[in-house]
């Protein structure tokens, strides 16, 4: 039983090593970082826009 489990795990590990390259991992990390930066900048921009609109409604315009 233990030998079967070990053999199955070795097969899975070999398959993963053959199908996933370091370039794939770098691509995924790049996509995640780019998405995170885009979400952060969008959040920052929306906060700034809300602040500008609120201040304009109060009669205080600032850039």
PyMOL commands that set and color helices and strands:
alter all, ss='L'
color gray80, all
select helices_A, chain A and resi 2-19+22-58
alter helices_A, ss='H'
color red, helices_A
deselect
rebuild
show_as cartoon
